[in-house]
Amino acid sequence: MTGTVSGLGGLRLPVPDPEAARAALGRLGFTVGPALHEEGALARPLVIGAAGLLATHGDTPELVLVAEDPGAAAEALEELGLNVPAPRAVETTLDLPEGDRVVRSRELRLPADRVAGPGLRLRARPLGESLLAPSWADHPNHVCGVAAMTVAVADLAAATEVWRALIGPERLLPMADSLAVALHGTLLILAEPPAIPILHPQAGRPDTAPAVAGITFEVPDPAETLALFTARGVEADGDANTVRLGPAAGLPALEFTAPDEEG
């Protein structure tokens, strides 16, 4: 059973100082979303297009994936011989300006060591759509969404089998040292640590490269994005097509590019 995952719902990114990370992203024009309470913890996400990035403490990042039926995803992974926990009910309370909003969903949570990294959370209803509220989600950078993301995996061959079960072989593109996974609207690049500096030179040496090495965002006009960064005192390299920033505040290297007209 394949093809159970349809898209990217968000990213949980461990950083040394979540407040510093949120402040850094705020200077880039991202919107700091409402506080949310989940599993007894309080956090404050940032909205990235239709996906939410949650800067948190922790050891490893987690990708939040959209899966209409987390149970079917569990069955697909069990066929690989993986020990998969049963999906469970999750409840998240969002502190929106108009009042609290409770979002309920089913979630299959897979630790990094089960799927060769990063950790996965498959949700029938991701938070991204609930976080987008016109009353506060507008921001000057006009980010349209996450175009691409590069993440490190412990074992590329094992990770490939996991993603083949979750998304189907037709949406996988194996390359020499990496695997491209075509999620809806986002290209996810998986690579083992030695290949990360080749894909993202700004990420550093293989032994120091972050688990999430780079994120590429789509913006309507990279030149306007560069002008915004310059006005806010943010150091960035760029041209009319792409704006690049090195890692800062525990965040990965970031790029801002115009949408692919052919895509």
N, C-alpha and C positions, 0 to 999 in steps of 0.2 A: 504494500500500500504506500504510494508516494504522492507528492504534490500537496502535502497537508499545510505547508506554510505559504502564505500569499504575499507577505511584505514585512517591512521593518516598522516596528511600533515604537522604538525608542532605544536608548542606551543608558545603562547605569555605569557611571565612570568613577572609580575610586580615585580621589585626589588627596594630597596631604592636608589641604586647607580648603574645604568646600566654599567658605565665604570668599576667599581670595580668588578661587576659580570663578565663582559667580560674578564677582566684581570685574574680573578680566573679560568675561564674556559680555557683561553689561557695557563695557567700553566699546565693544565691537558692534553694538547696536542690537544685541539680543534682548528679548524680554524676559525678565525674571517672573516666573509664573506664581500662582498662589501656593501657599503652604499646603502640604498634604500629609495625612496620617495613614500609615500602613504598617501593620504588624507591630504596633506599639511604638513606631519611630516617627519622628517629625522630620520632614525634608522640604526643600524648596526647589522645584525643577525649573529648567529653562526651556522655552518653547523653540523648536527648530522646525519651521514649517509644520507638517502634520506629525512630527515625531518629537517626543520629549526627551531631553537630556537631563539626567538627574545626577548632580555632583554629590558624591557621598564618600564617607569613609569606607574602607574595606580593603581586601587583598587583591581581588580580581574583578575585571569588568564583566558585565552581563549584557547581552543583546536581548531586547524585548522584541519578539516576533509575533506577527498576526497569524493566528491559526484558528480557523472557524471551529475546528473540533480537536482540542488538545488530546482527547482520548485516542483519536486516530493516529496522531503523531506518536503517542506512547506505544501503540501497537506496532507501528513501523520500525521504531527503534528496538523493540523487543525482538523483532525478527532478526536483528543483527546480533543478538545475544547479549545486549546491554541490560543491566539491572536498572530498570526505570521506575521511579515512584509513580503512584497514581496521581492524576490531576486533582487539584483541590480548589475549593471555593476561596476567593480572596475578596476583600472589601477595602476600598480606599475612600477616604473622606477628603474632599477638596474644599479649601477655604476660599470660595469665590466671593467677589464683591457683593453679589446678590444673595449670598448666604451659602451655607454648606451644601455640598452635593456629594452624594454617595454613589460610587461606581462599583458595581459588582461584576465579577467575571470568574471564569474557570482558568486555572493556570497550571501548566506543567513546568516545573522548575528542574533544570538539569545542571548540576555542578560542573565546573570546568573539567575536572578529572574524568567525568563520564563521557564527555564529547570532545576530548583533546583540546579544549579551550577555544574561545572564551565560554563562560557560563551562558546558558540560554534560559529565557523565560518565554514560554509560548502561551499567549493569552488570546482568548476568544474575543475580548474587547479591550484593546489597548487604551491607555490614558490619553494619547495624543489628541483624539477628536474631542475629548471632554475638556482638554486644557485650552483649546482654541476658542477664545471669546473676544469678539471685536472690541469690547469695551476696554480691554487692556492689552490685547495681544499685538497691536500695531507697533512696529518699531522702525527706525530709520534705515535699517540695512535691507529691509524687504527680502529676507531670505525665503526662497521658495521651497526648499527642502534639502535633504541629504542626497547628493548625487553619487558619492562613493565613500567607502570607509575601508581602511586597511587594518587588519588585526592579526596578531601573532597567534599561532597554534602550536601545541607541543608536538603533534604528529600529523603532518599534512595528509598522509594516506588514510589514517583513521578518521580525520575530520572530513575528508572527501566522502567516505562511506556514510557518515552521519548525515551530511547535507544531501547526498543522493537519496536517502530514505525520506528526508523531510520535504524536499522540494522537487525531486524528480531529475533524471539525468539530462533532460533536454535544456535545463536552465543552468547547467554547470559548464564551465569552460576551463579545462585543465591546461596549465601552462608549465613552462620548464621548472620554475621554483615556486609556483603559487597556484591558487585556484580562484577563479572568478565565479561568484554566485550572483545570478541575476534575480534580485528581489524586485518587487513592483516599485519602479522609480529609483532604486538604489542598487549600485554595483558593489557587492561586498567582496573584498580581496583578502584571501586567507594565505598566510605564508609562515614558514618556520623562522625563528629569530635570525639565522644567518642571512636570510634574503631580505629582511626588513630594511637595512640601510641602502640596499640597491633600489628598492621601491621608493623609499623616503630618505634621502641623504641627511635631512635635518633631524632624523630620529636618533642619530648617534650610533655607537657601536652595537653589535648584536647582543652583548651582555648587559647593555644599559638601555636598549631600546624599549619604549613602553609597550604594553600589551595592545593598546590601540595606538597605532603609529601615525595615522593621519585620517582626517575627515575633510571631504570636499563638499562645500555647500553651493547650491545654485542661487544666483542673484540676477536680477534683470540686467544690471549694468555694472560690471566690475570696476569701471572707471569711477563711477559714483561711490562705490564701496571704498575704493582707495582714497578718494577725496574725504570721505567721512572719517576714515582712520587717521589721515594726516591732520585733519582739523582737531581730532581728539588726542593728538600726540602719540598715536600708536605707530610703531615702526613696522613697516611692511614693504615688501618688494612686489611689483606688479606692473601690468601693462593693460591694454584695452581688453584683454581676454581673461587674465587670471591674476588674482592677488594672493600672495603667500605670506604666511606668518610662521615663525619658528615656535617650538614648544614653549609654554609659559604657564606658571601657576599650576603645574602638574597636568596641564592639558596637552594633547598631542599637537603635531604640526597641523595647521589649518590652511585650506585653500578656498577661494571664492571664485567661481567661474560662471560664465553665462550658460544657459541651457543649450543642449545640443539640438540644433535646428533639425537635424536629420532624425533625432530620436523622438 
